[in-house]
Amino acid sequence: PGNDQCCDCGMKNPQWASVSFGTVFCLDCSGVHRSLGVHISFVRSIAMDSWTPQQLQIMKLGGNKKCKDYLASKGIGAGVGIKQKYESEAAQLYKEILKARAEGRPEPTELPKRNNTSSNNFSGGNSGSM
């Protein structure tokens, strides 16, 4: 549904996909998605890349229309830029919902809590005492 055009700019016949969001997009928008990093949007070529069964399942469960409708229901409309749209908490939750559906798990209702402690804590500990 809606996959005959780029989910971000509307260009016809998209050849790239975000496995993370189950969406398809054009070459130009694929570059923006790639720049977000694979932790935000995992990009594959529809024709040139190989796909795992789980990735295919996410694409079947997703689709441009489903993603757009979900984001719109969370206040993220068509005028929002790609970076702002896909880095939003709503988009990240949608990504987790799709992944859970593909894995047959219950759908999350919120993002996992992040641990805000730094792993680069240089205070304390044994600092070279002899």
Backbone torsions as a table, in degrees:
resi	resn	phi	psi	omega
1	PRO	NA	114.9	-179.7
2	GLY	79.9	6.2	-174.4
3	ASN	-87.6	8.5	177.2
4	ASP	-85.8	-1.6	178.1
5	GLN	-144.8	160.6	180.0
6	CYS	-59.1	132.6	-178.8
7	CYS	-69.1	-17.5	-175.7
8	ASP	-105.2	-35.2	-177.1
9	CYS	-123.1	-11.9	177.5
10	GLY	89.3	1.3	178.9
11	MET	-60.6	140.7	-178.9
12	LYS	-72.3	154.1	174.0
13	ASN	56.5	59.7	179.0
14	PRO	-64.9	146.1	-177.3
15	GLN	-120.3	6.3	-178.2
16	TRP	-128.0	156.9	-177.4
17	ALA	-141.0	150.7	168.8
18	SER	-103.2	109.5	177.2
19	VAL	-63.1	-33.1	-178.5
20	SER	-58.9	-40.0	-174.1
21	PHE	-110.8	-3.2	-179.6
22	GLY	65.7	32.9	-176.6
23	THR	-119.7	161.8	177.4
24	VAL	-123.1	150.6	-176.7
25	PHE	-154.3	172.3	-177.1
26	CYS	-81.5	173.8	-179.6
27	LEU	-59.4	-46.2	-178.8
28	ASP	-60.0	-48.0	-179.4
29	CYS	-69.5	-25.6	177.7
30	SER	-63.2	-35.0	178.0
31	GLY	-64.0	-38.8	177.6
32	VAL	-67.5	-43.5	177.9
33	HIS	-60.2	-43.7	178.9
34	ARG	-61.4	-36.1	-178.5
35	SER	-68.9	-18.0	178.6
36	LEU	-72.4	-22.8	-177.5
37	GLY	96.9	151.6	-176.2
38	VAL	-66.8	-20.5	177.6
39	HIS	-72.0	-17.2	176.4
40	ILE	-101.6	-54.5	-176.4
41	SER	-139.5	112.8	179.5
42	PHE	-89.4	110.8	-171.1
43	VAL	-98.3	136.0	176.0
44	ARG	-133.6	149.6	170.7
45	SER	-78.3	134.7	179.8
46	ILE	-63.2	-38.4	-173.8
47	ALA	-99.1	-33.4	-169.4
48	MET	-96.4	-21.1	-176.8
49	ASP	-96.8	156.4	172.9
50	SER	-88.7	154.8	-174.2
51	TRP	-128.6	139.8	175.4
52	THR	-83.6	159.9	176.1
53	PRO	-56.7	-38.4	179.6
54	GLN	-66.1	-40.2	178.0
55	GLN	-62.4	-42.6	178.2
56	LEU	-63.6	-39.0	179.0
57	GLN	-63.8	-41.8	177.6
58	ILE	-61.7	-42.2	179.3
59	MET	-64.4	-39.4	178.8
60	LYS	-66.0	-37.9	-178.9
61	LEU	-78.4	-23.0	-178.2
62	GLY	-91.1	-136.4	-177.5
63	GLY	124.9	151.5	-177.8
64	ASN	-58.9	-45.0	-176.9
65	LYS	-64.6	-43.9	-179.9
66	LYS	-61.8	-43.4	180.0
67	CYS	-64.8	-48.8	179.8
68	LYS	-59.4	-44.1	-178.9
69	ASP	-63.6	-42.8	179.3
70	TYR	-62.4	-49.0	-178.7
71	LEU	-63.6	-39.7	178.0
72	ALA	-61.7	-37.2	179.4
73	SER	-67.0	-17.7	178.3
74	LYS	-103.0	10.2	176.1
75	GLY	88.1	13.0	179.9
76	ILE	-107.5	98.2	-175.0
77	GLY	-87.7	-177.2	-176.0
78	ALA	-64.6	-25.3	-177.1
79	GLY	-80.1	-3.6	-178.4
80	VAL	-79.3	136.4	179.8
81	GLY	-63.9	157.1	-176.7
82	ILE	-56.5	-49.7	-177.5
83	LYS	-60.6	-50.2	-179.1
84	GLN	-63.2	-39.7	-178.4
85	LYS	-62.8	-53.6	-171.1
86	TYR	-83.1	-16.5	174.9
87	GLU	-88.9	-4.5	-179.3
88	SER	-67.5	155.3	176.9
89	GLU	-61.4	-37.2	179.9
90	ALA	-61.4	-44.6	179.5
91	ALA	-66.4	-39.5	179.4
92	GLN	-66.0	-35.7	176.5
93	LEU	-68.8	-41.6	177.8
94	TYR	-57.5	-42.8	178.5
95	LYS	-59.3	-43.3	179.5
96	GLU	-68.3	-36.0	177.5
97	ILE	-63.1	-47.0	178.6
98	LEU	-59.8	-44.5	-179.7
99	LYS	-62.1	-42.6	179.1
100	ALA	-63.4	-43.3	178.1
101	ARG	-59.6	-43.8	-178.7
102	ALA	-65.2	-31.4	-178.7
103	GLU	-92.4	-1.9	179.9
104	GLY	72.8	24.5	178.5
105	ARG	-98.1	162.3	173.4
106	PRO	-61.2	144.5	-179.0
107	GLU	-75.6	132.6	177.0
108	PRO	-70.0	151.2	177.4
109	THR	-107.6	-8.1	175.9
110	GLU	-153.3	161.7	178.3
111	LEU	-71.9	148.8	175.1
112	PRO	-59.0	145.4	178.1
113	LYS	-68.4	138.2	178.3
114	ARG	-90.6	145.5	174.3
115	ASN	-86.3	114.6	-175.0
116	ASN	-88.6	6.0	178.4
117	THR	-80.0	142.5	-177.7
118	SER	-83.5	138.6	176.5
119	SER	-84.7	-7.0	179.2
120	ASN	-104.7	49.0	-178.3
121	ASN	-87.4	110.2	-176.2
122	PHE	-94.9	-3.1	179.1
123	SER	-84.6	147.4	178.1
124	GLY	77.0	-174.0	179.1
125	GLY	79.2	179.5	-178.7
126	ASN	-86.6	109.4	-175.3
127	SER	-111.1	65.9	171.2
128	GLY	77.2	26.8	178.3
129	SER	-72.5	145.6	-177.4
130	MET	-110.6	NA	NA
